[in-house]
């Protein structure tokens, strides 16, 4: 009887299913005795299996929608720039402080603040205290009335200005040069000037640099005179000046937008076939706003993704998340 019970128990045990977790399957896949040997494995070319998993292959339409653009690595220099904050100011050589020749009583004040005055226009009439005769005061330059300190009937003196007129056909750009940049800023350099808060962009040449550091701002001032016939450059507005400084060392350069960060590494995507893109780890060097130097030699002429690299990275990250979710991690 006991022998019969043992036989029945062994039969039931053989029929009971064995349940495994996804991790068990994964472990058997990696370490099972039936895994293919090195000799039996299919060839993978120059890349191991992990790298092959990261290759992104898109349809032609998907590549178009992702904005994929291909460029080639070239040998050259990454041009460096020095950014200098600044402000538009009056051309102080074209400011006129108008004062009476003789003290007296103002009879007329013909212009107000904001009016435009032409050279030779009569701006005021004053009765002289010495001769008791009226005399005219005329504008020495053409420009805009910035200040007025005269009212009919009041006493005016030759010691005080009654009008301030500014010729705004030219303005000064005053750029702040801090000690760290002083060695790279020189008279005669060309500067690209952009207005802050508008799309106004122009260029000019540094014509003067102050010889001493301003004690208040702790900076030098580089001055540029700009032509301003349409009054686009208004005194008091802020600007940014960019100076092309010395170029970096010669090497492979690519577009900066090509570099992405994947698994805490800098990578670019190389063209690995029609609409097939492979991430390649790289080390970068000098850079500016648009270009970056590669310290990793991928070879001149190598084709890489210059636009749309972020979308390729996002696809890999998303695929990895989906894979982990499928394994219960």
C-alpha positions as CSV (number, residue, x, y, z in Angstrom):
1,X,0.0,0.0,0.0
2,X,2.8,2.4,0.9
3,X,4.5,1.6,-2.4
4,X,1.3,2.5,-4.3
5,X,1.0,5.9,-2.5
6,X,4.6,6.8,-3.4
7,X,4.0,6.0,-7.0
8,X,0.8,8.1,-7.1
9,X,2.6,11.1,-5.4
10,X,5.5,11.0,-8.0
11,X,2.9,11.0,-10.8
12,X,1.1,14.1,-9.5
13,X,4.4,15.9,-9.0
14,X,5.3,15.3,-12.7
15,X,2.1,16.8,-13.8
16,X,2.5,20.1,-11.7
17,X,3.5,23.1,-13.9
18,X,6.7,25.1,-12.9
19,X,6.3,28.9,-13.0
20,X,9.2,31.3,-13.8
21,X,9.7,35.1,-13.6
22,X,10.8,37.3,-16.5
23,X,14.1,37.6,-14.7
24,X,14.5,33.8,-14.7
25,X,13.9,33.8,-18.5
26,X,16.4,36.6,-18.8
27,X,19.0,34.7,-16.7
28,X,18.5,31.5,-18.7
29,X,18.9,33.5,-21.9
30,X,22.2,34.9,-20.7
31,X,23.6,31.9,-18.9
32,X,21.6,28.8,-20.0
33,X,23.5,25.8,-21.2
34,X,21.7,25.9,-24.6
35,X,23.0,29.4,-25.5
36,X,24.9,29.4,-28.8
37,X,28.7,29.2,-28.6
38,X,31.0,31.8,-29.9
39,X,31.5,29.8,-33.0
40,X,27.8,29.3,-33.6
41,X,26.9,33.0,-33.1
42,X,26.0,35.1,-36.2
43,X,28.7,37.7,-37.1
44,X,27.9,41.2,-36.0
45,X,30.5,43.2,-37.9
46,X,32.4,45.9,-36.1
47,X,29.8,46.4,-33.3
48,X,28.8,44.2,-30.4
49,X,25.2,43.2,-29.8
50,X,24.5,46.0,-27.4
51,X,25.5,48.6,-29.9
52,X,23.4,47.0,-32.6
53,X,20.4,47.3,-30.3
54,X,21.0,51.1,-30.2
55,X,21.0,51.5,-34.0
56,X,17.9,53.4,-35.1
57,X,16.4,52.5,-38.4
58,X,13.6,54.7,-39.8
59,X,11.4,54.7,-42.8
60,X,12.0,57.5,-45.3
61,X,8.9,59.3,-44.2
62,X,9.8,59.0,-40.5
63,X,13.2,60.5,-41.2
64,X,11.6,63.3,-43.1
65,X,9.2,64.1,-40.2
66,X,12.0,64.0,-37.7
67,X,13.9,66.6,-39.7
68,X,16.9,64.5,-40.2
69,X,19.7,66.3,-42.1
70,X,23.1,64.8,-42.9
71,X,26.4,66.6,-43.0
72,X,30.0,65.6,-43.3
73,X,32.8,66.2,-40.7
74,X,35.4,68.7,-42.0
75,X,38.8,69.9,-40.9
76,X,38.9,73.5,-39.7
77,X,38.9,75.9,-36.8
78,X,36.2,76.7,-34.3
79,X,36.1,80.5,-34.3
80,X,35.8,81.8,-30.8
81,X,33.9,84.9,-29.9
82,X,34.1,87.4,-27.1
83,X,30.7,88.8,-25.9
84,X,30.6,92.3,-24.7
85,X,27.5,93.9,-23.1
86,X,27.0,97.6,-24.0
87,X,24.7,100.5,-24.4
88,X,23.9,103.0,-27.1
89,X,25.0,106.6,-26.2
90,X,25.0,110.0,-27.7
91,X,27.9,111.0,-29.9
92,X,29.3,113.5,-27.5
93,X,31.1,115.3,-30.3
94,X,27.6,116.1,-31.8
95,X,26.0,117.5,-28.6
96,X,25.4,121.2,-28.4
97,X,24.8,123.1,-25.2
98,X,23.3,126.5,-26.2
99,X,23.8,129.4,-23.9
100,X,23.0,133.2,-24.3
101,X,25.8,135.5,-25.3
102,X,24.6,138.1,-22.9
103,X,22.4,137.9,-19.8
104,X,18.9,139.2,-20.1
105,X,15.2,138.5,-20.2
106,X,13.9,135.8,-22.5
107,X,11.4,137.2,-25.0
108,X,10.7,134.0,-27.0
109,X,11.6,130.2,-26.7
110,X,10.6,128.7,-30.0
111,X,11.3,125.0,-29.5
112,X,10.2,122.3,-27.0
113,X,11.8,119.1,-25.9
114,X,11.4,116.5,-28.7
115,X,11.4,119.1,-31.5
116,X,13.8,118.8,-34.4
117,X,16.0,121.9,-35.0
118,X,17.9,122.7,-38.2
119,X,21.3,124.4,-38.0
120,X,20.8,128.2,-38.1
121,X,17.2,128.1,-36.8
122,X,16.4,130.8,-34.2
123,X,15.7,128.9,-30.9
124,X,15.2,132.0,-28.6
125,X,15.1,135.8,-28.5
126,X,16.6,137.5,-25.5
127,X,16.6,141.2,-24.5
128,X,20.1,142.1,-23.4
129,X,20.6,143.7,-20.0
130,X,23.5,145.7,-21.4
131,X,22.0,147.2,-24.5
132,X,18.3,146.6,-23.8
133,X,18.0,145.4,-27.4
134,X,16.7,142.0,-28.5
135,X,19.1,139.5,-30.0
136,X,18.5,136.1,-31.5
137,X,20.1,132.8,-30.5
138,X,20.5,130.2,-33.2
139,X,21.2,126.5,-33.3
140,X,24.8,125.6,-34.1
141,X,23.9,122.1,-35.3
142,X,20.9,120.2,-36.6
143,X,19.4,117.8,-34.1
144,X,16.8,117.0,-31.5
145,X,16.0,119.1,-28.5
146,X,16.8,117.0,-25.4
147,X,16.6,119.7,-22.8
148,X,15.1,123.2,-22.5
149,X,15.8,125.6,-19.7
150,X,14.2,128.8,-20.9
151,X,10.7,130.3,-20.5
152,X,9.6,133.7,-21.9
153,X,9.8,136.4,-19.2
154,X,12.5,134.7,-17.1
155,X,16.1,135.9,-16.6
156,X,18.7,133.9,-18.4
157,X,22.5,134.0,-18.0
158,X,25.4,133.4,-20.2
159,X,26.6,131.0,-17.6
160,X,23.8,128.5,-18.0
161,X,22.6,126.4,-21.0
162,X,19.1,127.1,-22.2
163,X,18.9,124.2,-24.8
164,X,20.6,120.9,-25.3
165,X,20.5,119.6,-28.9
166,X,21.8,116.2,-30.0
167,X,22.6,115.2,-33.6
168,X,21.5,111.5,-33.7
169,X,22.6,110.8,-37.3
170,X,25.5,109.0,-35.5
171,X,25.6,107.4,-32.1
172,X,28.2,105.8,-29.9
173,X,28.2,102.2,-28.9
174,X,29.9,101.9,-25.5
175,X,30.9,98.2,-24.8
176,X,32.1,97.1,-21.4
177,X,35.4,95.2,-21.6
178,X,36.1,93.2,-18.4
179,X,39.7,92.3,-17.4
180,X,39.3,88.7,-18.5
181,X,38.6,89.8,-22.1
182,X,40.8,92.9,-22.2
183,X,43.7,91.0,-23.9
184,X,41.5,90.0,-26.8
185,X,39.9,93.4,-27.5
186,X,41.9,95.8,-29.7
187,X,41.4,99.0,-31.6
188,X,40.4,98.4,-35.2
189,X,38.6,95.1,-34.6
190,X,35.3,94.5,-36.3
191,X,32.3,93.9,-33.9
192,X,28.9,92.5,-34.7
193,X,26.3,94.5,-32.7
194,X,22.8,93.2,-31.8
195,X,20.1,95.3,-30.1
196,X,18.6,93.6,-27.1
197,X,14.9,93.3,-27.5
198,X,14.8,94.0,-31.2
199,X,16.1,92.5,-34.4
200,X,18.4,95.3,-35.2
201,X,21.9,94.0,-36.1
202,X,24.8,95.8,-37.6
203,X,28.6,95.9,-37.4
204,X,31.2,98.5,-36.6
205,X,34.9,99.0,-35.8
206,X,36.4,99.7,-32.4
207,X,37.9,103.2,-32.7
208,X,38.8,103.8,-29.1
209,X,39.4,101.9,-25.8
210,X,39.7,103.7,-22.5
211,X,43.2,103.4,-21.0
212,X,42.0,103.0,-17.4
213,X,39.5,100.8,-15.6
214,X,36.3,102.5,-14.5
215,X,36.2,102.2,-10.7
216,X,32.4,101.9,-10.6
217,X,32.0,99.2,-13.3
218,X,35.5,97.7,-13.0
219,X,35.7,97.6,-16.8
220,X,37.2,99.4,-19.8
221,X,35.0,100.9,-22.5
222,X,35.4,100.1,-26.2
223,X,33.7,102.7,-28.4
224,X,32.2,102.4,-31.8
225,X,30.6,105.1,-33.8
226,X,27.5,104.0,-35.7
227,X,25.7,105.7,-38.6
228,X,22.1,106.2,-37.5
229,X,20.2,107.9,-40.4
230,X,16.9,106.2,-39.5
231,X,17.1,106.6,-35.7
232,X,17.0,102.8,-35.3
233,X,19.7,102.9,-32.6
234,X,18.3,104.9,-29.7
235,X,20.6,106.2,-26.9
236,X,19.9,104.3,-23.7
237,X,19.1,101.0,-25.3
238,X,21.2,97.9,-24.5
239,X,23.2,96.0,-27.1
240,X,25.5,93.0,-27.3
241,X,28.8,93.1,-29.2
242,X,30.5,90.0,-30.5
243,X,34.2,90.0,-31.5
244,X,35.8,87.2,-33.4
245,X,38.8,86.2,-31.2
246,X,41.7,83.9,-32.0
247,X,40.6,80.6,-33.6
248,X,41.2,77.3,-31.7
249,X,43.5,74.5,-32.9
250,X,42.9,72.9,-36.2
251,X,40.9,69.7,-36.2
252,X,37.7,67.9,-37.1
253,X,34.6,70.1,-36.6
254,X,30.9,69.4,-36.8
255,X,27.7,71.2,-36.0
256,X,27.0,71.6,-32.3
257,X,23.4,70.4,-32.6
258,X,24.7,67.0,-33.6
259,X,26.1,66.2,-30.1
260,X,23.7,64.5,-27.7
261,X,24.0,63.0,-24.3
262,X,23.1,59.3,-24.1
263,X,23.8,57.2,-21.0
264,X,25.9,60.1,-19.6
265,X,28.1,60.1,-22.7
266,X,28.5,62.5,-25.5
267,X,27.5,60.8,-28.8
268,X,26.8,61.7,-32.4
269,X,24.8,59.7,-34.8
270,X,26.6,58.3,-37.8
271,X,25.0,57.3,-41.0
272,X,25.0,53.4,-41.0
273,X,23.0,52.8,-44.1
274,X,19.9,54.2,-45.8
275,X,17.9,55.8,-43.0
276,X,19.9,53.8,-40.5
277,X,21.8,55.7,-37.7
278,X,24.3,54.5,-35.2
279,X,25.4,56.4,-32.0
280,X,29.1,56.9,-31.7
281,X,30.7,58.1,-28.4
282,X,32.9,61.2,-28.9
283,X,35.0,63.6,-26.9
284,X,34.5,67.3,-27.8
285,X,36.9,70.3,-27.6
286,X,36.5,73.9,-28.4
287,X,33.1,75.1,-29.4
288,X,31.1,78.2,-30.2
289,X,27.3,78.7,-30.6
290,X,27.1,76.7,-33.8
291,X,30.2,74.5,-34.2
292,X,32.2,72.1,-32.0
293,X,35.6,70.4,-32.4
294,X,35.9,66.6,-32.1
295,X,38.9,65.2,-30.3
296,X,37.7,61.8,-31.3
297,X,39.0,61.0,-34.9
298,X,35.9,59.8,-36.8
299,X,37.6,60.6,-40.1
300,X,37.2,63.6,-42.3
301,X,34.2,63.3,-44.6
302,X,32.3,61.0,-42.2
303,X,28.6,61.5,-42.6
304,X,26.7,62.3,-39.4
305,X,23.3,63.6,-38.4
306,X,23.5,67.4,-38.0
307,X,19.8,68.0,-37.5
308,X,17.3,65.7,-35.8
309,X,19.8,64.0,-33.6
310,X,17.7,64.7,-30.5
311,X,14.8,62.8,-32.1
312,X,17.0,59.8,-32.6
313,X,18.2,59.9,-29.0
314,X,14.6,60.2,-27.8
315,X,13.7,57.1,-29.8
316,X,16.5,55.1,-28.2
317,X,15.5,56.3,-24.7
318,X,11.9,55.5,-25.3
319,X,12.7,52.0,-26.7
320,X,14.8,51.2,-23.6
321,X,12.0,52.3,-21.3
322,X,9.6,50.1,-23.1
323,X,12.0,47.1,-22.9
324,X,12.5,47.6,-19.2
325,X,8.7,47.8,-18.7
326,X,8.3,44.6,-20.6
327,X,10.8,42.8,-18.2
328,X,9.0,44.0,-15.1
329,X,11.7,46.5,-14.0
